[in-house]
Amino acid sequence: MQCVYQSSHLTRVRLQDITLVRDRIIKWVLTLVLYIALLLYAGEIKACPRCGALIVKMDDGSCNHMTCTVCAAEFCWLCMQEISDIHYLR
């Protein structure tokens, strides 16, 4: 009978460990989502106009002509329009 109790006790401990890990993962994911939302709100991250992939532009004075690494769309960081032959004439 003692083996069953020990096995049951170990199962409870493992379930507690799993619950603790799950709670930590949920907290980490929620923190990450909040951080990305704040960056989106601040305009430091924008979504590709074609595929919606999130893109970060370094604020180092570089060119505003961006290329999405996911779908290869070329777009303007300022107006978020895909670049065409007449884009700069607008």
N, C-alpha and C positions, 0 to 999 in steps of 0.2 A: 504494500500500500504506500510505502514511503516513496517509491520511485514515481508513482503517479503524481504525488504532491510536489515533488521536486520538479518534475517535468512541467506541471501546471504553473509553478512559480516561475520557472524560466520563461515560459510562454508569456506570462504577464509582464515580465521585465523586458522581453523583446518587443512586445506591443507598446510599452511605454517609451522605449527607445525610438521606435518607428514613429510614434506620435510626436515626440520631441523633434525629430528630424523633419517631419512633415510641417510642423508649425514654423520651424526656422526657415524652411524653403518658402512657405507662403509669405512670411514676413519679408524675406529678401526680394521676392518677386513684386510684392506690393510697393516696396521702397524703390525698386528699379522703375516700375511703371510711373510712379509719382515723379521721379527724377526726369524721365523722358518727357512727361507731360509739361513739367516746368520749362525744360529746354525748348519744347515746341512752342509754348506760350511766349517765351522770350525771343523767338525767332532764330535761335542758334542752330536748330535742326529744322529742316523742311522736308517735305515728301516730294519725291520725283513726280513730275506732272504726268508721266506716262504710266509707270508701274506702281507708284506709291511707296517705294522703298525709302527709308529714312536716310537723309544725307546731312553730314556735318561739314560746314565750310569753316576753315580756320580764319580767324579775324586777323590776318597778317597783311592786308592790303593787296592780296593777290586778285587775279582776274575773276570776274563774275560769270565767265563762261564755264559751265559745269558739264560733266559727263557722268551719267549714272553708271555705276559699275555692275548693276544688275541687268538692265535692258539696253544700255549704251545710248540712251536718249541724250541729246545735247540740249541744254536749256540755259536760260538766263536766271541767275540767282536772285536778281532784284525783282523781276516781274513774274518769274516762274512760268514763262512761256517757252515752248520748244523753239529752238533756233531754226529759222528758215532763211532763205536768201534775202527776204525783205525785213527780217526781224529788226535790224539796226536802223532801218529807214522810218520806223514808226515814231 
